[in-house]
């Protein structure tokens, strides 16, 4: 049973530069007191990527995430994928999670396509035998044919995407997290990719989708979160939220033009 | 209490994802030699030629018989390569796996085990030099050699916490891997790898204060048909216990922060 509960979950990202990371500074600073996480140092910039998010999601929900660049969509997805533990507040996520944030994770450029299918499959939590069992499905879907025998460094970025997408969507997690992966590749592939994604989403208990393609959000999600500045501005049925979001965007555009 | 549980869960989670670190460790080695004809054999060839070259030079400098010096040097160099590799690469464990860490919720200990796997495999390749040298030099072999196995376990227990601790520190402070490299290089010269402990004097402070000397001795001595001293075992064991306690404390406090440091 998949379930997501966030209570006042915040994420503060400390961006270190070489000065901020320098050991010398730290030792000097330690001499006058402070902890490893002390960020009063001016060379460390703190970004409040998520600010006190409260969220309750239960099995069966399909949730869209909208907002401008830097609104906190990807950070929220990372919290949901158990990659970022909230720096304050709580996040309880039950169920097997699969994040499709960067499709090429765990790919090795010197290995062949076939080897990478197994590599990626194991990274996604399969046994080697199970990962090898993915091969026929990936072969058929990716249409890479003989290329699967070549090292992936010889692939074009489109081919790499086909392979990564085919493997990543072959597993069946309880919670699926998607970041801007709809509409990938060339037109014919994009269509098939969407069908395949549909299959994956249908079988998952919970899905989160962050996208700037408003149509995909309307099509896939019943509930939508609108994020701005790390906060949830609006949380409700997709149509309501999208209408508000789109009219706000239109108003902003008009203001700029006028 | 809850946090101590979390630290233990990190360790348990790391071990249970054995499929992943075993596979990544193997593919790390395979990748390094992917396009070379002799592949992984290169590791062994380069180490063997270094041992024979150094054996010729240093047996003369130290006025030692080649037949007794070569087994000593070969075991020293091969084992030191393993120890140094685990420490140096351990410090980079999180930094080199950053793209994976930022996308999955695997236990951080997985990446430490990846580095250890890679180094154990390299060590296994280089290890074939040792029986060859022992046979060629006609060194005595007895049941004492079996003590090599507990020695190796002790060494791994130590190297794993060292790698873990350094990996955490290095993720936060990027100067640490550089510092570690120089320290390990210096340690090579002050640890009895090339010279025999008694050449320095058995109670020389450099030997007594150098924990790596004890670590090296518990794995190397059995191969040379010597029973390691009780003191070496005590130091290696004590270091493993204290080191893991210290490391678990760091894991408990900072494990959740690591992903934000990458």
Interface residues (C-beta under 8 A of the other chain):
Chain A: X13 X14 X16 X18 X21 X22 X23 X24 X26 X36 X37 X78 X81 X82 X83 X84 X85 X87 X97 X99 X101 X102 X105 X106 X108 X110 X111 X115 X119 X122 X123 X127 X128 X151
Chain B: X19 X20 X23 X27 X30 X31 X34 X35 X99 X100 X101 X102 X103 X104 X105 X172 X173 X174 X175 X176 X179 X254 X256 X257 X259 X260 X261
